[in-house]
Amino acid sequence: MIIVTGAKGQLGGDVCRELEKRALPFIGIDKDELDITDEAAVEVFFKANKADALIHCAAYVAVDRAEDEKDLCFEINERATAYLATECKRHGIKMLYVSTDYVFEGKGDKPFEANDPKGPLGVYGMSKLKGEEAVKSLLERFFIVRTSWVFGEKNTNFIATMLRLAETKSEVSVVCDQVGSPTYSKDLAVLLCDMIATERYGIYHGTNEGFCSWAELARFVFEKANKSVTVNSVTSEQYPTRAVRPKNSRLSKEGLTARGFKRLPPWEDAVERYLESIV
């Protein structure tokens, strides 16, 4: 039995659908079914539901709001993760924790390796790093999978935002100095389900292949969606946000290859499939 947290979210929902496709038994939970920040409730839940594995997708992901809701962000991303990891240790359950490129400082232009030095720029990244540390300190049987720029069915992602803007605008300004890998939640879900079926524990990076800037992604989306929208490239300094974003979000996936996991398709292919799915 596999427990999936954040089952009503973008990634968690796709993980549940992928497990269903594979006819694997699972329990998908969201905050309505279990408040993961309630330590006692988490303990009761794990006593009542015998599981072999946990895929932990639930997270506080409002990057800008996290700067003003620091306690809540850490409560969900660090302390709740520690509660879950504690129960996994108690019941002999292997755990997969989904993390983020935001644990790195984001300097330079080389893809970050899994064990490169960390340096979160804001509250969200630090909270996810603390979640990683909780998992590592409590468990031996764990996977940590860092990802970036996730998009999927929920329509709360960058691509969906660009398409909404295209309905009323003929030009948009998009940052050009932040580079990473757009990642389709459906593709990432396949990797997570492949991984949880193994004992190849460790820290990995899971994103679609290839890199682009946000401005390049916007141009690709408009081209493929046949939208006549001009994309004006601006720097991060010209488009300030409450939380500082890493400029280099490139993640190396060499660890996947080395341990025999199938890498995700190119981001362009993923975006095209996503656009077809929402028509």
C-alpha beads as a LAMMPS data file, in Angstrom:
LAMMPS data file: protein, C-alpha beads

279 atoms
278 bonds

1 atom types
1 bond types

-500.0 500.0 xlo xhi
-500.0 500.0 ylo yhi
-500.0 500.0 zlo zhi

Masses

1 110.0

Atoms # bond

1 1 1 0.000 0.000 0.000
2 1 1 1.315 3.434 -0.976
3 1 1 0.199 6.628 0.764
4 1 1 0.221 9.790 -1.368
5 1 1 -0.008 13.197 0.321
6 1 1 -1.247 16.244 -1.578
7 1 1 -3.522 13.965 -3.608
8 1 1 -5.732 16.863 -4.781
9 1 1 -2.764 18.917 -5.929
10 1 1 -1.141 19.137 -9.340
11 1 1 1.594 16.531 -8.813
12 1 1 -0.132 14.416 -6.161
13 1 1 -3.165 14.005 -8.400
14 1 1 -1.008 12.773 -11.272
15 1 1 0.840 10.372 -8.959
16 1 1 -2.490 8.885 -7.852
17 1 1 -3.632 8.517 -11.464
18 1 1 -0.348 6.839 -12.396
19 1 1 -0.593 4.381 -9.491
20 1 1 -4.167 3.638 -10.528
21 1 1 -3.002 2.992 -14.089
22 1 1 -0.474 0.503 -12.735
23 1 1 -3.154 -1.180 -10.586
24 1 1 -1.098 -0.499 -7.450
25 1 1 -2.994 -0.114 -4.156
26 1 1 -2.771 3.396 -2.709
27 1 1 -4.459 5.881 -0.415
28 1 1 -4.513 9.461 -1.664
29 1 1 -4.894 12.027 1.106
30 1 1 -5.173 15.788 1.201
31 1 1 -5.804 18.246 4.036
32 1 1 -9.494 17.250 4.177
33 1 1 -8.498 13.666 5.015
34 1 1 -5.468 14.397 7.219
35 1 1 -3.928 17.542 8.663
36 1 1 -0.255 16.609 8.328
37 1 1 0.709 19.470 10.661
38 1 1 -1.137 17.700 13.506
39 1 1 1.436 15.290 14.940
40 1 1 -1.091 13.242 16.905
41 1 1 -3.414 12.908 13.909
42 1 1 -0.516 11.747 11.722
43 1 1 0.368 9.092 14.298
44 1 1 -3.221 7.826 14.456
45 1 1 -3.493 7.735 10.653
46 1 1 -0.375 5.617 10.208
47 1 1 -1.468 3.220 12.931
48 1 1 -4.791 2.728 11.157
49 1 1 -3.419 2.472 7.603
50 1 1 -0.710 -0.116 7.052
51 1 1 1.527 1.084 4.259
52 1 1 4.752 0.026 2.545
53 1 1 5.623 3.401 1.052
54 1 1 4.850 7.122 1.211
55 1 1 5.084 9.600 -1.665
56 1 1 5.013 13.010 -0.003
57 1 1 3.786 15.595 -2.534
58 1 1 1.957 17.939 -0.133
59 1 1 3.763 21.237 0.376
60 1 1 3.425 24.956 0.939
61 1 1 4.418 26.322 -2.493
62 1 1 3.310 29.980 -2.466
63 1 1 6.857 31.275 -2.874
64 1 1 6.119 34.993 -2.493
65 1 1 3.526 34.620 0.259
66 1 1 5.972 32.458 2.213
67 1 1 8.053 35.557 2.925
68 1 1 5.126 36.857 5.021
69 1 1 3.857 33.468 6.256
70 1 1 7.147 32.023 7.409
71 1 1 5.732 30.044 10.351
72 1 1 3.031 28.395 8.261
73 1 1 5.507 27.590 5.489
74 1 1 7.924 25.896 7.912
75 1 1 5.072 24.156 9.711
76 1 1 4.014 22.442 6.479
77 1 1 7.336 21.944 4.689
78 1 1 9.587 21.110 7.640
79 1 1 7.665 20.045 10.728
80 1 1 4.889 18.096 8.973
81 1 1 7.536 16.339 6.872
82 1 1 9.329 15.365 10.092
83 1 1 6.067 13.975 11.533
84 1 1 5.573 11.857 8.413
85 1 1 9.187 10.685 8.406
86 1 1 8.898 9.732 12.086
87 1 1 5.914 7.511 11.326
88 1 1 7.723 5.993 8.342
89 1 1 10.595 5.105 10.665
90 1 1 8.235 3.690 13.303
91 1 1 6.368 1.481 10.810
92 1 1 9.228 0.539 8.477
93 1 1 7.854 2.529 5.537
94 1 1 10.045 3.870 2.740
95 1 1 9.515 7.548 1.958
96 1 1 9.817 9.691 -1.147
97 1 1 9.987 13.430 -0.506
98 1 1 9.489 15.873 -3.380
99 1 1 11.798 18.876 -3.079
100 1 1 12.838 21.819 -5.228
101 1 1 15.599 23.631 -7.117
102 1 1 15.057 26.490 -4.632
103 1 1 17.348 24.727 -2.120
104 1 1 20.267 26.013 -4.227
105 1 1 21.543 29.584 -4.417
106 1 1 21.077 29.621 -8.177
107 1 1 24.397 31.151 -9.244
108 1 1 26.447 30.264 -12.329
109 1 1 25.238 28.381 -15.373
110 1 1 26.159 24.762 -14.661
111 1 1 23.489 22.225 -13.715
112 1 1 23.518 21.537 -9.981
113 1 1 24.493 18.029 -8.890
114 1 1 22.502 16.400 -6.084
115 1 1 25.193 16.937 -3.448
116 1 1 26.307 20.461 -4.428
117 1 1 26.342 23.082 -1.623
118 1 1 22.927 24.516 -0.772
119 1 1 22.006 28.170 -0.300
120 1 1 18.284 28.955 -0.394
121 1 1 17.472 32.568 -1.241
122 1 1 14.143 32.738 0.603
123 1 1 11.762 31.210 3.106
124 1 1 10.269 28.630 0.732
125 1 1 13.650 27.213 -0.316
126 1 1 14.895 27.095 3.261
127 1 1 11.738 25.336 4.456
128 1 1 12.102 22.661 1.765
129 1 1 15.776 22.203 2.615
130 1 1 14.824 21.734 6.270
131 1 1 12.285 19.147 5.123
132 1 1 15.064 17.318 3.268
133 1 1 17.238 17.401 6.383
134 1 1 14.419 15.969 8.507
135 1 1 13.986 13.048 6.103
136 1 1 17.737 12.363 5.955
137 1 1 18.174 12.527 9.733
138 1 1 15.255 10.196 10.516
139 1 1 15.362 7.614 7.731
140 1 1 17.719 5.327 5.879
141 1 1 15.143 4.145 3.330
142 1 1 14.332 7.418 1.567
143 1 1 14.268 9.137 -1.805
144 1 1 14.515 12.896 -2.207
145 1 1 13.556 14.127 -5.676
146 1 1 14.164 17.785 -6.488
147 1 1 12.218 19.229 -9.374
148 1 1 11.544 22.631 -10.946
149 1 1 9.024 24.730 -12.880
150 1 1 6.206 22.198 -12.538
151 1 1 3.088 22.527 -14.682
152 1 1 0.033 20.293 -14.972
153 1 1 -3.722 19.985 -14.925
154 1 1 -4.495 22.455 -12.137
155 1 1 -4.159 25.567 -14.351
156 1 1 -2.314 27.461 -11.627
157 1 1 1.004 27.271 -13.467
158 1 1 3.051 29.590 -15.675
159 1 1 1.829 28.141 -18.977
160 1 1 -1.826 28.442 -18.001
161 1 1 -1.166 32.015 -16.867
162 1 1 0.422 32.889 -20.226
163 1 1 -2.576 31.452 -22.081
164 1 1 -4.967 33.489 -19.928
165 1 1 -2.959 36.654 -20.627
166 1 1 -3.070 35.883 -24.359
167 1 1 -6.857 36.305 -24.256
168 1 1 -6.567 40.021 -23.458
169 1 1 -2.999 41.117 -24.215
170 1 1 -0.957 41.450 -27.384
171 1 1 2.343 41.688 -25.536
172 1 1 3.741 40.536 -22.194
173 1 1 6.987 41.085 -20.289
174 1 1 8.723 37.931 -19.057
175 1 1 12.062 37.447 -17.289
176 1 1 14.871 36.147 -19.465
177 1 1 17.682 35.645 -16.927
178 1 1 16.168 32.773 -14.937
179 1 1 16.926 29.447 -16.600
180 1 1 15.578 26.018 -15.725
181 1 1 13.581 23.026 -16.927
182 1 1 9.790 23.159 -17.301
183 1 1 8.511 19.889 -15.797
184 1 1 5.202 18.219 -16.669
185 1 1 3.644 16.748 -13.530
186 1 1 2.434 13.721 -15.531
187 1 1 5.997 12.887 -16.589
188 1 1 7.361 13.449 -13.084
189 1 1 4.642 11.184 -11.652
190 1 1 5.885 8.324 -13.840
191 1 1 9.407 8.734 -12.441
192 1 1 8.184 8.883 -8.834
193 1 1 6.121 5.720 -9.282
194 1 1 9.062 3.965 -10.959
195 1 1 11.319 5.009 -8.103
196 1 1 9.101 4.039 -5.173
197 1 1 8.967 0.483 -6.551
198 1 1 12.732 0.115 -6.036
199 1 1 15.238 0.126 -3.189
200 1 1 17.598 2.522 -5.010
201 1 1 17.491 5.125 -2.256
202 1 1 19.161 8.505 -2.465
203 1 1 18.846 12.102 -3.619
204 1 1 17.876 12.730 -7.234
205 1 1 16.869 15.480 -9.613
206 1 1 13.771 14.903 -11.733
207 1 1 12.815 17.383 -14.457
208 1 1 12.050 17.244 -18.141
209 1 1 15.171 17.343 -20.290
210 1 1 16.671 20.563 -21.613
211 1 1 16.769 24.141 -20.341
212 1 1 15.159 27.459 -21.250
213 1 1 14.376 30.853 -19.765
214 1 1 10.865 31.884 -18.751
215 1 1 10.788 34.239 -21.757
216 1 1 11.775 31.403 -24.116
217 1 1 9.099 29.192 -22.583
218 1 1 6.466 31.895 -23.073
219 1 1 7.431 32.317 -26.752
220 1 1 7.272 28.543 -27.291
221 1 1 3.826 28.353 -25.670
222 1 1 2.408 31.190 -27.763
223 1 1 3.853 29.708 -30.951
224 1 1 2.437 26.232 -30.307
225 1 1 -0.930 27.621 -29.163
226 1 1 -1.125 29.907 -32.235
227 1 1 -1.347 33.064 -30.123
228 1 1 -0.088 36.347 -31.573
229 1 1 1.566 37.725 -28.459
230 1 1 4.894 39.557 -28.346
231 1 1 7.176 38.553 -25.462
232 1 1 9.379 41.367 -24.164
233 1 1 12.423 40.019 -22.313
234 1 1 13.144 41.711 -18.982
235 1 1 15.662 41.040 -16.218
236 1 1 14.794 39.860 -12.726
237 1 1 15.741 43.324 -11.484
238 1 1 13.218 44.877 -13.867
239 1 1 10.512 42.507 -12.623
240 1 1 10.977 42.369 -8.834
241 1 1 9.013 39.848 -6.777
242 1 1 8.498 39.481 -3.036
243 1 1 10.784 36.432 -2.965
244 1 1 14.087 36.354 -4.843
245 1 1 14.170 33.609 -7.489
246 1 1 17.290 31.594 -8.347
247 1 1 18.634 32.624 -11.751
248 1 1 20.156 29.212 -12.350
249 1 1 17.605 26.450 -11.803
250 1 1 19.414 23.918 -13.981
251 1 1 19.467 20.502 -12.303
252 1 1 21.712 17.633 -13.375
253 1 1 19.913 14.336 -13.930
254 1 1 23.077 12.229 -14.133
255 1 1 22.041 10.521 -10.905
256 1 1 18.969 9.067 -12.606
257 1 1 21.053 7.582 -15.401
258 1 1 23.667 6.219 -13.004
259 1 1 21.024 4.378 -10.964
260 1 1 19.084 3.010 -13.927
261 1 1 16.047 5.314 -13.914
262 1 1 14.473 6.522 -17.147
263 1 1 14.885 10.254 -17.671
264 1 1 11.931 12.455 -18.568
265 1 1 11.213 13.541 -22.179
266 1 1 12.385 16.956 -23.497
267 1 1 10.473 19.924 -22.063
268 1 1 9.294 20.979 -25.538
269 1 1 7.588 17.606 -26.028
270 1 1 6.054 17.854 -22.565
271 1 1 4.655 21.347 -23.187
272 1 1 3.136 20.268 -26.518
273 1 1 1.418 17.290 -24.871
274 1 1 0.125 19.518 -22.075
275 1 1 -1.281 22.032 -24.574
276 1 1 -3.034 19.208 -26.440
277 1 1 -4.544 17.956 -23.174
278 1 1 -6.137 21.292 -22.280
279 1 1 -7.652 22.134 -25.675

Bonds

1 1 1 2
2 1 2 3
3 1 3 4
4 1 4 5
5 1 5 6
6 1 6 7
7 1 7 8
8 1 8 9
9 1 9 10
10 1 10 11
11 1 11 12
12 1 12 13
13 1 13 14
14 1 14 15
15 1 15 16
16 1 16 17
17 1 17 18
18 1 18 19
19 1 19 20
20 1 20 21
21 1 21 22
22 1 22 23
23 1 23 24
24 1 24 25
25 1 25 26
26 1 26 27
27 1 27 28
28 1 28 29
29 1 29 30
30 1 30 31
31 1 31 32
32 1 32 33
33 1 33 34
34 1 34 35
35 1 35 36
36 1 36 37
37 1 37 38
38 1 38 39
39 1 39 40
40 1 40 41
41 1 41 42
42 1 42 43
43 1 43 44
44 1 44 45
45 1 45 46
46 1 46 47
47 1 47 48
48 1 48 49
49 1 49 50
50 1 50 51
51 1 51 52
52 1 52 53
53 1 53 54
54 1 54 55
55 1 55 56
56 1 56 57
57 1 57 58
58 1 58 59
59 1 59 60
60 1 60 61
61 1 61 62
62 1 62 63
63 1 63 64
64 1 64 65
65 1 65 66
66 1 66 67
67 1 67 68
68 1 68 69
69 1 69 70
70 1 70 71
71 1 71 72
72 1 72 73
73 1 73 74
74 1 74 75
75 1 75 76
76 1 76 77
77 1 77 78
78 1 78 79
79 1 79 80
80 1 80 81
81 1 81 82
82 1 82 83
83 1 83 84
84 1 84 85
85 1 85 86
86 1 86 87
87 1 87 88
88 1 88 89
89 1 89 90
90 1 90 91
91 1 91 92
92 1 92 93
93 1 93 94
94 1 94 95
95 1 95 96
96 1 96 97
97 1 97 98
98 1 98 99
99 1 99 100
100 1 100 101
101 1 101 102
102 1 102 103
103 1 103 104
104 1 104 105
105 1 105 106
106 1 106 107
107 1 107 108
108 1 108 109
109 1 109 110
110 1 110 111
111 1 111 112
112 1 112 113
113 1 113 114
114 1 114 115
115 1 115 116
116 1 116 117
117 1 117 118
118 1 118 119
119 1 119 120
120 1 120 121
121 1 121 122
122 1 122 123
123 1 123 124
124 1 124 125
125 1 125 126
126 1 126 127
127 1 127 128
128 1 128 129
129 1 129 130
130 1 130 131
131 1 131 132
132 1 132 133
133 1 133 134
134 1 134 135
135 1 135 136
136 1 136 137
137 1 137 138
138 1 138 139
139 1 139 140
140 1 140 141
141 1 141 142
142 1 142 143
143 1 143 144
144 1 144 145
145 1 145 146
146 1 146 147
147 1 147 148
148 1 148 149
149 1 149 150
150 1 150 151
151 1 151 152
152 1 152 153
153 1 153 154
154 1 154 155
155 1 155 156
156 1 156 157
157 1 157 158
158 1 158 159
159 1 159 160
160 1 160 161
161 1 161 162
162 1 162 163
163 1 163 164
164 1 164 165
165 1 165 166
166 1 166 167
167 1 167 168
168 1 168 169
169 1 169 170
170 1 170 171
171 1 171 172
172 1 172 173
173 1 173 174
174 1 174 175
175 1 175 176
176 1 176 177
177 1 177 178
178 1 178 179
179 1 179 180
180 1 180 181
181 1 181 182
182 1 182 183
183 1 183 184
184 1 184 185
185 1 185 186
186 1 186 187
187 1 187 188
188 1 188 189
189 1 189 190
190 1 190 191
191 1 191 192
192 1 192 193
193 1 193 194
194 1 194 195
195 1 195 196
196 1 196 197
197 1 197 198
198 1 198 199
199 1 199 200
200 1 200 201
201 1 201 202
202 1 202 203
203 1 203 204
204 1 204 205
205 1 205 206
206 1 206 207
207 1 207 208
208 1 208 209
209 1 209 210
210 1 210 211
211 1 211 212
212 1 212 213
213 1 213 214
214 1 214 215
215 1 215 216
216 1 216 217
217 1 217 218
218 1 218 219
219 1 219 220
220 1 220 221
221 1 221 222
222 1 222 223
223 1 223 224
224 1 224 225
225 1 225 226
226 1 226 227
227 1 227 228
228 1 228 229
229 1 229 230
230 1 230 231
231 1 231 232
232 1 232 233
233 1 233 234
234 1 234 235
235 1 235 236
236 1 236 237
237 1 237 238
238 1 238 239
239 1 239 240
240 1 240 241
241 1 241 242
242 1 242 243
243 1 243 244
244 1 244 245
245 1 245 246
246 1 246 247
247 1 247 248
248 1 248 249
249 1 249 250
250 1 250 251
251 1 251 252
252 1 252 253
253 1 253 254
254 1 254 255
255 1 255 256
256 1 256 257
257 1 257 258
258 1 258 259
259 1 259 260
260 1 260 261
261 1 261 262
262 1 262 263
263 1 263 264
264 1 264 265
265 1 265 266
266 1 266 267
267 1 267 268
268 1 268 269
269 1 269 270
270 1 270 271
271 1 271 272
272 1 272 273
273 1 273 274
274 1 274 275
275 1 275 276
276 1 276 277
277 1 277 278
278 1 278 279
